[in-house]
Amino acid sequence: MNTKGIALALLALLLIAATPLPSNQPQTQIKPSSDQKNNRSAPVFSDGDQAGHKGTHNAGNSYAYNYYYPTGKSESPPVRFQEAATFILIIFTGGLWITSIWQWRAIDRQADALDKSLTVAEKAANAATKSADAERGWIAFNLGTISGMEDLVKWRGDLESFNQNMTIQHTLSTDHAFVNGGKTIGRVNGGIVKFVSGNPDDLPVEPNYGGPDVVKVPEFLILPNVPVKGAAYLPMVWGEITQLLNSDCALIIYGFISYQDIWNNPHESRFCLICRIPKAWPVPLSFSPSGPDAYNRYT
């Protein structure tokens, strides 16, 4: 209800209270019936009253008596009392209305204060999260050099001699490291590194981290900016080497590492590096991040 409506209601109550009420109810005069007139009993007087209440003597030596029959009277409270009660009722109703307005405003202020406190708490939580992300450890895979690539370059320049020796076996190996780029220590819980050759377009959407050609990463603590070195191997036979020399496949290094930050929050780093062998040899070979999205993810 708005303020205008409430004011009109109070004005109507005041007008009702100001209307005067009748002080007494109308009296009813009861007239005696013919039977009552015929069966009237003589008035009874006491000795003291007989001297002062004599009938009126007329010419016929008869007396005439006047009888009055009182009617019942309904008593009502005084008008002042009713006006006072009505006024008190109006004051009480107005007090209830004012109290309800105060309570509503108090509840509204409490709701606003709660919203503000929640906003402050949310901002504090976001700030704490950003601060924790800035201070925690970030562990990534860093590829160094590939040992054995020089032999591929030599065989590429003399394919005729290479093809005459089909029993050739060769192994490529990585010189990689795990690096903590954050500001606090991290705890590595494990992971794998796979070094394979194949067509990058044939990689499944979700990586396959199983198989006999995986290198398992052990548990260890890693300090900020202190690399932990490792190695992965790719043994090849003559046919697989031939595919590389003919640029029919690529070299692929992928895997993941799981770790915890200083607050024991779990994280995971996934990586995938691909080296596509160009048709024109010899040129410098390089690995670059590539592959499906599920192969490159950091949490």
PLY file of the C-alpha trace (Angstrom):
ply
format ascii 1.0
element vertex 299
property float x
property float y
property float z
element edge 298
property int vertex1
property int vertex2
end_header
0.00 0.00 0.00
1.41 3.45 -0.89
1.54 6.50 1.37
-1.42 8.23 -0.31
-3.73 5.25 0.24
-2.75 4.98 3.90
-3.42 8.70 4.46
-6.91 8.38 2.93
-7.69 5.39 5.16
-6.64 7.29 8.30
-8.74 10.33 7.26
-11.80 8.07 6.81
-11.30 6.63 10.29
-11.08 10.13 11.77
-14.33 11.17 10.06
-16.09 8.09 11.41
-14.81 8.81 14.91
-16.01 12.43 14.72
-19.65 11.45 13.94
-21.74 11.89 17.17
-23.57 8.89 18.51
-27.03 9.05 20.18
-26.86 9.16 23.95
-30.02 7.06 24.66
-32.25 4.75 22.74
-35.83 5.94 22.11
-38.27 5.08 24.87
-41.43 3.18 24.16
-44.65 4.24 25.88
-46.86 1.29 26.64
-50.57 2.04 26.66
-52.81 -0.13 28.83
-55.26 -2.36 27.04
-59.03 -2.41 27.64
-58.66 -5.42 29.94
-56.04 -3.67 31.95
-58.35 -0.67 32.23
-61.24 -2.82 33.49
-59.10 -4.82 35.89
-57.17 -2.01 37.43
-56.41 -2.45 41.05
-56.67 0.41 43.44
-53.47 2.18 44.14
-51.81 1.38 47.38
-50.54 4.19 49.53
-48.70 4.18 52.75
-49.99 6.08 55.71
-47.78 9.01 55.01
-48.71 9.07 51.36
-52.49 8.98 51.84
-52.53 12.49 53.15
-50.60 13.88 50.21
-52.05 11.77 47.38
-55.82 12.27 47.36
-57.87 11.69 44.35
-59.41 14.56 42.54
-62.99 15.11 43.61
-65.44 15.91 40.86
-69.12 16.58 40.71
-70.06 12.88 40.75
-68.19 12.24 43.97
-65.74 10.01 42.18
-61.97 10.07 42.13
-59.74 9.98 39.07
-56.23 8.46 39.29
-53.38 8.84 36.81
-51.24 5.73 36.20
-47.78 5.73 34.60
-46.12 2.56 33.35
-42.32 3.01 33.00
-40.63 1.49 29.94
-37.24 -0.30 29.91
-34.25 1.88 29.10
-31.06 0.58 27.27
-27.96 2.20 28.65
-25.04 2.85 26.21
-21.50 4.02 27.05
-20.99 7.74 27.18
-20.09 9.44 23.91
-16.79 10.66 25.31
-15.81 7.12 26.18
-16.62 5.88 22.63
-14.67 8.74 21.05
-11.68 8.03 23.27
-11.76 4.31 22.41
-11.98 5.08 18.68
-9.09 7.53 18.94
-6.97 4.98 20.80
-7.76 2.38 18.11
-6.66 4.81 15.38
-3.44 5.58 17.23
-2.77 1.87 17.72
-3.38 1.11 14.03
-1.14 3.97 12.96
1.55 2.72 15.33
1.37 -0.73 13.79
1.70 0.75 10.32
4.70 2.88 11.32
6.31 -0.13 13.03
5.83 -2.27 9.91
7.43 0.47 7.79
10.42 0.57 10.14
10.75 -3.20 10.07
10.56 -3.27 6.27
13.26 -0.62 6.01
15.43 -2.48 8.52
15.06 -5.72 6.54
15.87 -3.86 3.33
19.00 -2.37 4.90
20.05 -5.80 6.16
19.56 -7.28 2.66
21.68 -4.50 1.14
24.37 -5.07 3.76
24.31 -8.81 3.05
24.66 -8.21 -0.69
27.59 -5.88 -0.08
29.27 -8.37 2.25
28.83 -11.15 -0.32
30.31 -8.90 -3.01
33.27 -8.10 -0.79
33.75 -11.78 0.01
33.60 -12.67 -3.67
36.16 -10.01 -4.54
38.40 -11.22 -1.73
38.10 -14.82 -2.96
38.95 -13.76 -6.51
41.89 -11.74 -5.28
43.09 -14.70 -3.22
42.75 -16.99 -6.24
44.71 -14.59 -8.43
47.35 -14.24 -5.74
47.59 -18.01 -5.35
47.88 -18.48 -9.12
50.63 -15.86 -9.23
52.54 -17.50 -6.40
52.04 -21.20 -7.15
54.32 -23.40 -9.19
53.78 -23.81 -12.95
55.49 -26.92 -14.34
55.98 -27.36 -18.08
57.83 -29.63 -20.52
60.87 -28.09 -22.19
62.44 -29.90 -25.18
66.16 -29.52 -25.74
68.01 -31.35 -28.52
67.32 -34.61 -30.41
70.29 -36.93 -30.49
70.77 -39.02 -33.68
69.34 -36.51 -36.15
72.75 -36.02 -37.74
72.71 -39.62 -39.00
69.38 -39.05 -40.70
70.83 -36.03 -42.48
73.81 -38.12 -43.65
71.61 -40.93 -44.96
69.36 -38.42 -46.64
72.33 -37.24 -48.71
73.23 -40.81 -49.78
70.01 -42.79 -50.13
71.61 -45.28 -52.49
74.11 -46.47 -49.93
71.45 -46.43 -47.23
69.09 -48.64 -49.23
71.76 -51.27 -49.67
71.83 -51.95 -45.93
68.31 -52.97 -44.88
69.48 -54.20 -41.48
70.16 -50.72 -40.20
68.61 -49.85 -36.84
68.74 -46.43 -35.34
67.51 -44.73 -32.14
66.62 -41.11 -31.64
66.58 -39.71 -28.11
65.37 -36.51 -26.53
67.18 -34.25 -24.13
64.26 -32.62 -22.32
63.59 -31.12 -18.93
60.69 -30.24 -16.64
60.79 -26.59 -15.53
58.94 -24.88 -12.69
58.18 -21.38 -13.96
56.28 -20.35 -10.81
57.42 -18.76 -7.56
56.94 -21.66 -5.14
57.89 -25.30 -4.96
55.86 -28.00 -6.70
55.49 -31.73 -6.13
55.37 -33.94 -9.23
53.12 -36.97 -8.76
53.92 -38.66 -12.07
53.42 -38.51 -15.81
54.59 -40.00 -19.10
56.54 -38.97 -22.19
56.03 -40.68 -25.59
58.36 -40.34 -28.58
56.85 -41.80 -31.77
56.87 -41.39 -35.54
53.73 -41.25 -37.66
51.18 -39.06 -39.37
50.04 -36.22 -37.10
46.67 -36.19 -38.85
46.01 -39.70 -37.56
46.28 -38.77 -33.88
43.05 -39.57 -31.98
41.10 -36.72 -30.43
41.92 -37.97 -26.94
45.57 -38.89 -26.37
46.60 -42.48 -25.74
49.14 -42.46 -22.95
49.60 -46.23 -22.83
51.86 -48.64 -24.68
55.35 -50.07 -24.27
57.08 -47.02 -25.73
56.25 -44.67 -22.87
58.71 -43.19 -20.41
57.20 -42.83 -16.95
57.95 -39.73 -14.94
58.76 -40.47 -11.27
57.70 -38.46 -8.24
59.96 -35.60 -7.21
60.01 -32.08 -5.80
60.83 -29.29 -8.23
62.05 -25.86 -7.21
61.37 -22.68 -9.16
63.67 -22.23 -12.18
65.57 -25.43 -11.42
65.08 -27.83 -14.39
64.79 -31.57 -13.87
66.19 -33.39 -16.88
64.90 -36.52 -18.56
65.10 -38.50 -21.81
62.77 -40.41 -24.15
63.78 -42.83 -26.90
62.53 -43.75 -30.37
64.09 -46.97 -31.74
63.59 -47.40 -35.51
64.28 -50.06 -38.09
65.12 -49.61 -41.76
61.53 -49.20 -42.97
60.67 -46.53 -40.41
63.90 -44.68 -41.18
63.05 -44.80 -44.87
59.68 -43.13 -44.20
61.42 -40.31 -42.38
63.99 -39.84 -45.12
61.22 -39.72 -47.74
59.22 -37.19 -45.62
56.30 -39.61 -45.34
55.92 -39.22 -41.58
56.74 -36.86 -38.73
58.37 -37.05 -35.32
55.91 -36.62 -32.42
56.66 -36.07 -28.73
53.69 -35.86 -26.36
52.70 -36.67 -22.79
51.59 -35.12 -19.51
52.79 -34.39 -15.98
50.58 -34.17 -12.89
51.68 -32.18 -9.85
50.57 -30.31 -6.75
51.31 -26.73 -5.78
52.41 -25.56 -2.36
48.75 -25.49 -1.21
48.27 -29.12 -2.32
45.99 -28.13 -5.20
46.20 -30.64 -8.10
47.32 -29.51 -11.56
48.17 -31.09 -14.89
50.30 -30.03 -17.84
49.77 -31.72 -21.23
52.13 -31.15 -24.15
52.52 -32.22 -27.78
55.43 -31.25 -30.06
55.59 -32.24 -33.75
58.47 -32.10 -36.26
57.34 -32.43 -39.87
60.15 -33.59 -42.13
60.41 -31.28 -45.14
60.98 -32.54 -48.68
64.09 -30.39 -49.18
66.95 -31.69 -47.12
69.20 -30.77 -45.38
67.45 -27.99 -43.49
67.24 -27.30 -39.77
64.56 -29.42 -38.15
62.40 -28.00 -35.38
59.56 -29.08 -33.10
56.55 -26.87 -32.50
53.42 -27.23 -30.30
50.68 -28.84 -32.34
48.06 -31.61 -32.30
44.45 -31.73 -31.02
43.37 -29.50 -28.15
43.30 -32.38 -25.66
47.07 -32.82 -26.17
47.91 -29.26 -25.06
46.24 -28.33 -21.79
47.43 -26.65 -18.61
45.50 -26.48 -15.33
0 1
1 2
2 3
3 4
4 5
5 6
6 7
7 8
8 9
9 10
10 11
11 12
12 13
13 14
14 15
15 16
16 17
17 18
18 19
19 20
20 21
21 22
22 23
23 24
24 25
25 26
26 27
27 28
28 29
29 30
30 31
31 32
32 33
33 34
34 35
35 36
36 37
37 38
38 39
39 40
40 41
41 42
42 43
43 44
44 45
45 46
46 47
47 48
48 49
49 50
50 51
51 52
52 53
53 54
54 55
55 56
56 57
57 58
58 59
59 60
60 61
61 62
62 63
63 64
64 65
65 66
66 67
67 68
68 69
69 70
70 71
71 72
72 73
73 74
74 75
75 76
76 77
77 78
78 79
79 80
80 81
81 82
82 83
83 84
84 85
85 86
86 87
87 88
88 89
89 90
90 91
91 92
92 93
93 94
94 95
95 96
96 97
97 98
98 99
99 100
100 101
101 102
102 103
103 104
104 105
105 106
106 107
107 108
108 109
109 110
110 111
111 112
112 113
113 114
114 115
115 116
116 117
117 118
118 119
119 120
120 121
121 122
122 123
123 124
124 125
125 126
126 127
127 128
128 129
129 130
130 131
131 132
132 133
133 134
134 135
135 136
136 137
137 138
138 139
139 140
140 141
141 142
142 143
143 144
144 145
145 146
146 147
147 148
148 149
149 150
150 151
151 152
152 153
153 154
154 155
155 156
156 157
157 158
158 159
159 160
160 161
161 162
162 163
163 164
164 165
165 166
166 167
167 168
168 169
169 170
170 171
171 172
172 173
173 174
174 175
175 176
176 177
177 178
178 179
179 180
180 181
181 182
182 183
183 184
184 185
185 186
186 187
187 188
188 189
189 190
190 191
191 192
192 193
193 194
194 195
195 196
196 197
197 198
198 199
199 200
200 201
201 202
202 203
203 204
204 205
205 206
206 207
207 208
208 209
209 210
210 211
211 212
212 213
213 214
214 215
215 216
216 217
217 218
218 219
219 220
220 221
221 222
222 223
223 224
224 225
225 226
226 227
227 228
228 229
229 230
230 231
231 232
232 233
233 234
234 235
235 236
236 237
237 238
238 239
239 240
240 241
241 242
242 243
243 244
244 245
245 246
246 247
247 248
248 249
249 250
250 251
251 252
252 253
253 254
254 255
255 256
256 257
257 258
258 259
259 260
260 261
261 262
262 263
263 264
264 265
265 266
266 267
267 268
268 269
269 270
270 271
271 272
272 273
273 274
274 275
275 276
276 277
277 278
278 279
279 280
280 281
281 282
282 283
283 284
284 285
285 286
286 287
287 288
288 289
289 290
290 291
291 292
292 293
293 294
294 295
295 296
296 297
297 298
